[in-house]
Amino acid sequence: MMKLFIALLCLVFCGAFTAAGYGAPWQPAAGYQQIPIWPKMPSGHESFDTVTDSPVAGKPWVEVKNVSRPTMTVYAPKGNNTGAAVVVFPGGGYKILAIDLEGTEVCNWLTSKGVTCVLLKYRVPDSGPHWDKSCDCQTVPKVPMALQDAQRTLGLVRLHAKEWHIDPHKIGVLGFSAGGFLVADISNHFDKRAYAPVDAADRESCRPDFAVALYPGHLWWDKKNLVLNPAIKPTRNTPPTFLLQAENDHVDNVNQVLTYYIALKDAGVPVEMHLYAEGNHAFGLRRTKFPITAWPELVEKWLGTIGMVNYPPNTL
């Protein structure tokens, strides 16, 4: 009876979202686990909207707004399980989340490569830094909710690593734009939680074992002098990092990723960076005419070089 009740409940929720016009673009695949990351959270009124006026690779994408009850959705690998896992942070300027373009579509790629994907729907808006045009400067939120959600999620994944067939020493993070900053944020803020510990998950390490930041934003503090955001202070304990950006990015200037690259190198952190002349911003995993959109192949090879995956010969 309990299994039947759960199945009916899933049908009701899926039907409600489909009827509202959200439907397939953001729905996780069958067999997923969607888990609230906090035991007690206020009620919320998040909404999903299909964006058609700025398509990517000729297709619309879905944004989620007003997230007050963050969740993580766990996608198991398809076929061979490498033991690696990646927590994915969609972008959206800490205002919205591009939940399919930079979320579910990424999980479909990772699971096809034998990697467990954990999609974090973190709190927005006003949960991370943003550029204030009135003062032409960065501002920070009163409470770093996005970082709190990221730290909590890494701890939960490690707590459940055995259950989810994950190697607890091969758990990384991957994010886009604002999510790319969140990658840098948690890569340098793992020694101390940004919140009061809740349970056993908060006794687990929230340090990523590797980090992938794609067209990251919010990384500089002073545009003229290329000063790195002072909240980001790489050390030798910052995890190996992969960076990628287009030089004609109209949203997040390429100089931002350069400031972070220099800081990582100065700290002795293994870092691989790829810059492309064209590609602009927010392309996610969708292939376009620009070579930069073939980045997943670069990440796959990089994961092999740093020992996070061990693919059979001639499969990459």
ABEGO torsion letter per residue (X at the ends): XAAAAAAAAAAAAAAAAAAAGAEAAABBBBGBBBBBABABBBBBBBBBBBBAABBBGGBBBBBBBGBABBBBBBBBBBEBBAGBBBBBBBBGGGABBBAAAABAAAAAAAAAAGBBBBBBBBBOBGABBBBBAAAGBBBBBABBAAAAAAAAAAAAAAAAAAAAGBBAAABBBBBBEAAAAAAAAAAABAABBABBBABAAAABBABBABBBBBGBBGABABAAAGBBBAABBBBAABBBBBBBBBAABAABBAAAAAAAAAAAAAAGBBBBBBBBABGEBGAEABBBABAAAAAAAAAAAAAAAAGABBBBBGAX
